[in-house]
Amino acid sequence: MRIGVFDSGLGGLSTLLSCLRYLPNAHFLFYGDSAHSPYGDKTAGEVQQWTEDAYAWFVRQGVDAVVLACNTATSAAAIPLREYADVPIIGIEPAIKKALMLYPEGRILLLATTMTVTGEKLRNLLTQLPNAAQRVQPLACPGLAERIESQSNNWQKQVQEYLHDQVLPFYSTDIQVIVLGCTHYCWISNWVSELTGRNIPTLDGNDGVARQLCRRLDIPNIPDTPPDLPVEASIDFYFTAATAEKTQTARRLLRAHGVKT
């Protein structure tokens, strides 16, 4: 079984990790569009085209399904892709529904890219879910994914300064949970949670994507709780720029979670 996982860069590795828990024996192809990252400040038309290019590449590789491990790409391209796709397309969206269910009172802070926050997909989601429009506070975080993606020598300092200056002012005492609406943000979930010193829980959509992938592939007996990560995994990496550097970083990030590729 061959599974394609697509992101604008390294953020989608967090989604890949969730998929590995349920499909440890699958062969994964990870495509990072590092030539155009980050997607959050691009136009919807550009993101749609780049996502369709990635889908075409996956089809040539003979994958059985494609995971859009990017909220921005899902917002811009999932619907038009599904109009002609020959293999299942599994998109990701902010875990707002889960947040509303687990935290029935108080406010929900959604951190996402500008395109996700202003996109029609999020507007429709907030409209469809009861009380979502009243309880969810979307906050666009331009530049945050780019800082995480860089993995430069001082990226951690840059991210922490960004969170303190650009995100902390929007925290309030009635925020019960923070939804991470970009897969890049999953790599800094602890910092986001502890920014006020009171350990606000965070949620993301990665486990839901992995479970939906299993359903679309007719995988039987999906466990109720995420299994442990495998020690080794079969993963090929493809990046549209700085391939060697990005591949090395990707392997390092996965090794930090105990997964050897």
N, C-alpha and C positions, 0 to 999 in steps of 0.2 A: 504494500500500500504506500502510495506516494502523496504527500500532503504539501501544498504550497502555502507559505506564510509570508504575507507582504506588509511592509511598513515603509515609511519615508526614511527610516534609518534604523537605529538600534533599539528604539522603544518597544517594538513588537516582539523582542526576545522575551519579554515578560509574558506575552500571550503564548509564545512557543513553549515556555516552561509549563504553563497550565495544560496545554495540549499533550505534552509528554507524559504527564501524570496518568492520563487515560489511554494513551496510545504509545506506550514505550517502545513497541517493536516496529512502528511505522518509520518510513524513511521521509525525512522532512527536507524541504528545499526552502531556505530563507532568502528572500529578495528584499534588499534594502536600497531604496532610491536615494542614496547619499548625494548624488549629483544635484538633486533638487530640494533636499532637506534644508529647513523644516517646511512642512506643508501649510502650517497654520496661517501664514501671511501671504499665501498664493491665492490666485483666483480659483473658483470652483471649476471652471473650464480646464484650467491647467492640470489641476489635481485629477479630474476625470480622465484626461488624456493619458497622464502618466500611470494611473491605475489600470487603464485598459491596456497599455503597453506591457505592464507587468503580467496581467492576466494572459495575454497572448504568449508571453514567454513561458509561463507555467504550462499552458496547453501544449506547447512544443515539447516540453519535458515529460509529458504524459502523466500529469498529476490526476488524482481521483477527486480532489476538492481543493478549493482556494480559500484561505482565511485572510480576510482583510483586517490585519492587526493594527489598525489605525482608525481612530474615530473620525478624523478629518476625511480620509479616503472613503470611509463608509458613507459619511454624510454626502459627499460629492458624487460618488460613483456606484454605489451598491445597486440602486434601482435601475439605472441604464444598463449596467453590466448584466443584470439578471434577465433583461429582455432578450438577450441572445446567447447567454452562457450555456455551454454544453456540460459543464461540471458544476456541482454545487458551489455557491458563493456564500460564505458565512461571514457576516459583518459583525462589527462590535459597536456597541452604543453605551453611553454612560449608564451606570447601574442605579438609575433613579428609581425604577420600580422596586428594586430590592431595598433601597434605602427607605422608601415610603413604608414598606411592609415591616421592616425591622425596627424602624424608629417612627412610630405613629404620631409623635408630637415634636414640636420644636422645628427649627429651621435646618435646611440641608444646603450646604455650600458646594457648588459644582465648580471645579477648576477644569478649564478646557482651553483649547486654542480659539482664536478669534473666529475662524470659520465655523467651528462646531457651535460656538455660542450664538452666532448670528444666523446659522443655517436653518432651513425649513424643517429638516428632520428633527431637530431639538424642539422647535416650536410646536410641531405636531405631537411630539411625545409629551410635552408639558400640558398640552390641551387635552390629550386623551386620558391621562392618568388623574384620578380624583385628587383635588387639592394640590397637585404638583405646582401649578402656576403660582399659588399663594405661598408655598413652603420652600420652593427651590430658588436659591439665589445663584444664578450663573455668573461666573467671573472669568473673563478672558485673560489669559496670561501670555501675551506676546513676548517672545524671546526666551521663555523658560525651557521649552523643549530643545531649543538650539543650544542652550548652556549645558543641558544634560547630555545631548548628543556629542558635544565636542570632546568630552572625556579628557580635556587638557589637564595640565599639571595643577591648575588652580580651579578646576571646574566646581569642586565642592564649595569652595569659598564663594565663588560667583553665585551659585545657586542659593546658598544660605543668605547672602546679602539680598538677592532678589526676593526671596520669601519674606524676609524681614521688612523690606521697603515697599514691595508691591502687593503682597498677599495678606500679611498680618493685619493691616488696617481694616480689612473686611471681615475679620473674625469678630464674633460677638458671643456673649455668654449664652445665648439661646441656640447656638449651632450645636446640633446633636451628632452630626456625622458629616464627613467630607467625601464627596464622590470625585474620584480621579478620572476625568474625562479625556485623558490622553495617556497612551500606554507608556510614554516616556516618564510620566509622573510616578508610575508604579515603582521606579527605581529610587525614589526619594520619599516613599510613603511615611517612613518613620519621622523624617524631618517635618513633613506637613502635619503629621499627627501631634508632634511635640512642640509645635511653634509657640503655643501659648503656655506650655508647661502643664496642661491638664489632660494630655493624651486623648485627644478627640479621635474616635475611630475613623478609619478610611475604608472605602469600598471601591472596587473596580469591576469591570465586566469580563475579566479574563476567564474565570471559571465557567461562566455562562456560555462563553464562546466555545470552550472546549467541550462542554456537554452537548451543545447544539451540533457541533461537528460530529460527535459520536452518533447522535440521532440521525443526521443526514446520511451517514455512512452505514446505517442499520447495524450499529454495534450493539449486541445484546448485553443485558445485565450491567447497565451503567451504575457504578456505586453511588450511594447517596453523598458520601464525603470524598474529597479529592484524595486519591492514593498518593503514596510517597513517590518522589522523583526517582527515575532510574539512575543508576551510577554511570551508565554509558548510553549514548544515543547516536543514531545515524542521521547526521545533518550535513547538507551541503550549503555553502554560503555563496551568495552572489550580490555584489554591491555595484552600483552604477558609477561610483567614483571612489578613489582611495581604497581599492579592493583589499590589498594586503593588510593595510593598517586596520580597516574596519573588521576584517575577518579575525585578526588577532585579538582585537578588543572584544568581539562577540564571544570568542572562545573563552576569554578571561572572565567575562561576566557570567557565562554558564558554569565555568569551573567554580566560581565563588558560591554557586548553589549546589555544588557537588556533582555536576553533570560533566562527564568527559566526552568530547566529540572527536 
